[in-house]
Amino acid sequence: MHEAVGSDDHQAVATAARTELRGPLIRDVLATGPTYWALTEYHTGVTWVDVARTPLLGWGTYLGVPDITVTEPPGPYWVEPPRWRGDLCYRPTLFDFIMRGAGLVPGPASSAGTEQV
């Protein structure tokens, strides 16, 4: 997340979640550092990259989520809580965000004129 945003500041990530991902994002600080979970739709035909660093959780996986009112540490918290039931990050936008963080695609400034869905 921080690589995609280009900042170590968690507020910059929160702003990017609101403006780019436009969906729910959870942050947790584990022994290995901050971990972010963007909630997105899953289906068995999804292909994903860099599974070791950005796992796509699927069927049979359980993710503990904080109470909807928890929006700051300690513990896991919502960087951007769901705005309504069924609110999710748009998977292609999330995928592009991850690819940008991996350095495989340019940032949003150089993608001007592309259509946002």
BELTABEL-V914387 format. One record per residue. PSI is psi in whole degrees, -180 to 180 (none if undefined). OMEGA is omega in degrees with one decimal (NA if undefined). D_FIRST is the distance of its C-alpha to the first C-alpha in Angstrom with 2 decimals. Layout:
# BELTABEL-V914387
PSI&OMEGA&D_FIRST, PSI&OMEGA&D_FIRST
This chain:
# BELTABEL-V914387
-48&-177.8&0.00, -37&178.5&3.79, -40&-179.6&5.46, -35&-179.0&5.23, -28&-178.5&6.29, 30&-178.4&8.48, 148&174.1&8.91, -5&-176.7&9.21, 122&-178.6&10.41, -22&175.6&9.23, -34&176.0&11.50, -38&176.4&9.78, -41&179.0&6.70, -42&178.4&9.75, -43&178.5&11.48, -38&178.4&9.09, -42&-179.5&9.24, -44&-172.2&12.95, -32&-176.9&13.66, -53&-177.7&11.73, -33&178.3&10.94, 46&178.6&14.06, 178&-173.9&13.97, 139&-178.9&13.57, 130&178.5&10.52, 141&174.6&11.41, 138&174.5&10.24, 145&176.8&12.43, 109&-179.7&13.19, 178&179.9&14.88, -28&-178.5&17.03, -1&179.9&14.45, -174&-177.3&11.94, 139&177.3&9.40, 135&178.8&8.60, 142&176.3&7.16, 109&175.1&9.61, 129&-178.4&9.82, 126&-177.9&13.56, 162&179.2&15.10, 144&178.7&18.59, 143&165.5&19.67, 161&-170.5&22.77, -18&-179.3&24.30, 4&-177.8&24.23, 133&170.3&20.47, 146&-172.7&19.46, 154&178.6&16.02, 160&174.1&14.70, 51&-175.6&13.37, -32&-178.9&14.47, -40&-177.8&14.47, -28&-176.9&10.76, 72&-176.1&9.69, 142&172.2&12.93, 110&-178.7&14.42, 140&-177.2&16.76, -158&-178.2&20.14, 140&178.5&23.68, 4&178.3&24.93, 137&178.8&21.62, 134&178.2&21.38, 122&176.1&18.42, 130&180.0&19.54, 146&178.7&18.36, 161&172.4&19.26, 146&-176.0&22.10, -21&-179.1&21.28, -8&-176.7&22.45, 106&-176.0&20.11, 17&175.2&17.59, 159&179.9&17.29, 167&13.8&17.60, 163&179.9&19.40, -178&179.5&18.18, 145&179.9&15.74, 162&178.2&15.40, 117&169.7&14.43, -44&175.3&11.86, 107&-179.4&13.45, 161&175.2&16.50, 141&-179.0&18.22, -22&179.3&20.65, 167&177.8&23.27, 129&179.9&24.25, 3&178.6&22.53, 125&-179.7&19.64, 159&172.6&16.76, 141&177.4&13.89, 119&-171.2&15.62, -47&179.0&14.88, -35&177.9&15.39, -42&177.3&12.99, -43&178.5&10.21, -47&178.4&11.49, -39&178.3&11.49, -45&179.3&7.89, -43&178.7&7.24, -38&177.0&10.28, -42&178.3&9.29, -31&177.8&6.50, -3&179.3&9.54, 18&-176.4&11.78, -15&175.4&13.92, 154&179.4&14.12, 165&179.1&14.42, 176&-175.3&12.53, -27&-179.0&14.07, -32&-177.9&16.79, 3&179.0&18.41, 27&-179.4&18.39, 141&178.8&20.80, -6&177.1&23.36, 152&-176.3&21.43, 133&173.3&22.13, 127&178.0&19.73, none&NA&20.75
